[in-house]
Amino acid sequence: FDTPDSHDATAPRQWSRRLPFLAQNVIDAGYDLPLPLGTGVSYAYTDQEQLLDELEIGLNGSEITPINFVTFDFADSKSDSVQFKFDTWLFPFMNVFAMVGRVSGSADVIFTLDGDQALDDLIDNGLIDCEPSGFPPISPPLCSLLPGRSITLPIEANFEGTTYGLGTAFAGGWRGWFVAIPIVGTYADMEDTNTDGIVTTITPRGGRVFSIGRAGNLALFAGGQYIHSNLDIDGTFDFDIGDGGLFVDYRIKQENKDPWTVIMGANWDIDKHWSVSLEYSGFIGSREGIVLNAGLRF
């Protein structure tokens, strides 16, 4: 807040900014407000198990068809992301923000392929023809590689892309205690794959602010984090099977295994302008992560 006359301690405080709306009402009630505009940068690391389902494939340019001869035994992804954020307090209790950043990482997937069922499905769906052709007459390599086999394959896929996000946060406080509920929708524009879907994150948290004198204020908080990730992912894998190349177009649904986890963290307001924070998520479920953030308000 700004005071019209710093030498007159009895003068009423005046909020000189256009935002947030209703700010003067809150100031008159004796509360302090953060500066209305902010920008920041954050780094996040996440490790979580994924659920994969509804696989569809096409071989060498054929139409994509649902298949059921693959069983996914395990899928885990690890990612690093850097996000840039701009926000404003629209009302004293409501912040809105936009984000853009980069994400990269890897996904470890273990799946089992039933060779006999795979060959039957591929033939029934017209994706492969095992009748010998040509001179001398030969069949596609898969016709001899798949029968009688149950194949377990580990695959590591690397990914990288740009992320965009919009969100809002509802917050309030009383006598040093506070609650905040950020809600974020994120879209990822991934390279080498087409990813459709919005990842929704809701992070209710509460805590207490402690004054540390000239060093500013320290807030400690805990809460939960809900992530709903239900994505359709399209892409292509190229395989070298010895007797010839094979490229597989695929479409698959990806969902995070455990939507909820627990978070704990701390935020240090160095002064009215600068702040840093650290947040850890984990403790329950198969997802854990860490977030570091530095922010500037003006």
C-alpha angles and dihedrals in degrees: 000000000000127000120212092217119020091191094060108071091182095056114110115255116251126205106219099186128094091228143095102038113234090021094134091056090057093045090051089053089059101258129130124228133204119245108279102237129054144171131187150159126230138187121207133186119193132182117183143151118246135208116223123195146151097042116193124183142181125197122223094341099321121139114284111255133184113254133190104190095094124082117193109219100177139356125182131169132198121192142177120201138179117202133189116206138192120189143170135193104241092179128006088258099037131065124184125196147172128212139193128180151130129270130191135169148115137269123212113205128180117191137167122224121203102216098200094047091043092055093046092050093046091051094043092050092048093244093125137018116209095188108117114250139174128033116322087024111244136170127223112277093245090064090068099031099055109046116101094006135117105193125195112197131186115207129186113199122188121211138187134173151132122279130206126191143181125190152151134218128207114204143169140167144192130189094343096316120109144177127202133182115191116190117193135181116198131189122195123208099199125196118237091010135064110230119189122189144063122257110219120204125187118181116182111188140164136190150133134275119223125195113230096185118238089358090070128234131325120206122196118194145170135186145120136292126213120194122184110192115170108157137170109217124195125188148126133254122199116210130192105211098172102248095055146334125284127191121191123202110205142184122192140168116237125195131171111251099223116034096188132057138155124258134199129178153137136238123202117201101198090187137326090295110037132053140161129195141187125201132181125195123192135070093124134043128009099296128088134164148157130223127196119190137182120190142185125201126195 
